[in-house]
Amino acid sequence: MVGGVALCVDWAAFVWMTWLELGTAPANLGARLLGALVAYSLNGLFTFREEGASKLGWQRMLRYGVLWCGMTVASTAALVMVNRVLGVQVAWLAKPLVELVLAACSFLACKYWVYK
């Protein structure tokens, strides 16, 4: 559920920013940042929390930031390539697919490394 909410925020922000003619790379960076803030907060409060305690904190936030940077580089590279070859409207459609693939990797990293 949290991933779906974060993905919707990320995608909507990306479409909005590119519609305003912001470049693909900066739009993806901004959109992923908004989605990451939503995902980190909700996952720490709900998904990966322990009995009566959230799993937020500076150490976990740092690990989440490292993971986020790697996933953002991969996502941005894929979307810039799609935009150059097929155009921005196809990049809008490709973004959820790119993010879903990355989300599977990210979930496992969050479960076993970020929120451990």
Backbone torsions as a table, in degrees:
resi	resn	phi	psi	omega
1	MET	NA	-46.4	-179.6
2	VAL	-61.0	-44.5	178.8
3	GLY	-60.3	-38.7	178.2
4	GLY	-64.9	-42.3	177.8
5	VAL	-63.6	-47.3	-179.6
6	ALA	-62.5	-40.5	179.0
7	LEU	-63.0	-42.0	178.8
8	CYS	-64.0	-42.4	177.0
9	VAL	-62.0	-47.4	179.8
10	ASP	-58.8	-51.3	-176.7
11	TRP	-64.2	-46.5	-178.8
12	ALA	-61.7	-41.4	179.3
13	ALA	-65.7	-40.8	178.8
14	PHE	-62.2	-47.9	180.0
15	VAL	-61.5	-45.8	-178.9
16	TRP	-60.8	-47.3	-177.0
17	MET	-67.6	-39.8	178.3
18	THR	-72.7	-31.4	175.0
19	TRP	-62.9	-33.8	175.3
20	LEU	-79.5	7.2	175.9
21	GLU	71.5	25.2	168.3
22	LEU	-74.5	144.4	-178.3
23	GLY	-60.5	157.5	-177.5
24	THR	-58.2	-47.6	-177.1
25	ALA	-64.5	-51.0	179.0
26	PRO	-66.2	-33.8	178.0
27	ALA	-65.3	-41.7	178.8
28	ASN	-66.1	-40.1	178.0
29	LEU	-60.8	-48.7	179.0
30	GLY	-64.2	-42.5	-179.4
31	ALA	-65.6	-43.9	178.5
32	ARG	-65.9	-33.4	176.9
33	LEU	-63.9	-45.7	176.8
34	LEU	-61.7	-46.0	178.6
35	GLY	-61.9	-38.4	-179.4
36	ALA	-66.4	-40.3	178.0
37	LEU	-61.7	-41.9	177.2
38	VAL	-64.8	-48.6	-176.9
39	ALA	-64.2	-46.1	-178.9
40	TYR	-60.2	-47.1	-178.2
41	SER	-64.6	-50.4	-177.3
42	LEU	-68.5	-38.5	177.6
43	ASN	-65.5	-41.2	178.8
44	GLY	-67.2	-34.3	-179.1
45	LEU	-82.1	-32.2	-172.4
46	PHE	-122.6	-59.5	-169.1
47	THR	-63.6	-49.5	-173.2
48	PHE	-109.6	13.4	-178.7
49	ARG	-71.0	160.1	176.4
50	GLU	-107.2	169.3	179.4
51	GLU	-36.3	101.5	174.3
52	GLY	72.4	6.0	-178.6
53	ALA	-137.2	139.0	175.5
54	SER	-77.7	167.8	178.0
55	LYS	-116.9	51.3	174.2
56	LEU	-100.0	169.1	178.7
57	GLY	148.5	165.0	-174.3
58	TRP	-65.6	-40.2	-179.4
59	GLN	-64.7	-44.5	178.6
60	ARG	-67.3	-36.7	179.1
61	MET	-64.8	-38.7	177.4
62	LEU	-63.0	-46.4	178.1
63	ARG	-62.6	-40.3	178.0
64	TYR	-62.5	-39.6	179.0
65	GLY	-63.3	-41.3	177.4
66	VAL	-62.3	-47.3	178.0
67	LEU	-60.5	-45.6	-178.3
68	TRP	-60.2	-42.3	179.8
69	CYS	-60.3	-45.2	178.1
70	GLY	-62.3	-44.5	179.9
71	MET	-67.9	-33.7	179.4
72	THR	-68.7	-39.4	176.4
73	VAL	-61.0	-46.4	179.8
74	ALA	-63.4	-45.7	-179.3
75	SER	-63.2	-46.3	-178.1
76	THR	-64.6	-42.5	178.5
77	ALA	-59.8	-44.7	-179.8
78	ALA	-63.9	-44.2	-176.7
79	LEU	-72.3	-35.5	176.0
80	VAL	-63.2	-41.8	178.8
81	MET	-63.6	-46.2	178.8
82	VAL	-60.7	-44.6	-179.3
83	ASN	-62.0	-42.9	-179.5
84	ARG	-65.6	-38.4	-175.5
85	VAL	-85.8	-41.5	-170.6
86	LEU	-119.0	-10.2	177.8
87	GLY	101.6	165.9	-173.1
88	VAL	-68.8	-35.5	179.6
89	GLN	-63.6	-36.5	176.6
90	VAL	-71.1	-34.5	175.7
91	ALA	-63.0	-36.5	176.0
92	TRP	-59.3	-42.9	-179.8
93	LEU	-73.8	-33.1	-178.5
94	ALA	-74.2	-29.1	-174.7
95	LYS	-54.2	-50.5	179.4
96	PRO	-60.5	-35.6	179.4
97	LEU	-68.2	-44.3	177.4
98	VAL	-60.1	-45.9	-177.5
99	GLU	-68.3	-33.1	177.8
100	LEU	-66.1	-40.9	177.4
101	VAL	-63.1	-45.9	179.6
102	LEU	-67.8	-29.8	-179.0
103	ALA	-63.4	-36.1	179.0
104	ALA	-62.5	-45.1	177.6
105	CYS	-65.8	-42.7	-178.1
106	SER	-64.3	-40.3	179.8
107	PHE	-60.2	-46.1	179.6
108	LEU	-63.4	-41.8	178.0
109	ALA	-64.5	-38.3	177.7
110	CYS	-65.4	-44.9	-177.3
111	LYS	-63.9	-44.0	-171.7
112	TYR	-99.8	-10.5	-177.9
113	TRP	-129.9	-53.7	-173.4
114	VAL	-67.9	-52.7	-173.0
115	TYR	-100.4	14.5	-176.8
116	LYS	-64.9	NA	NA
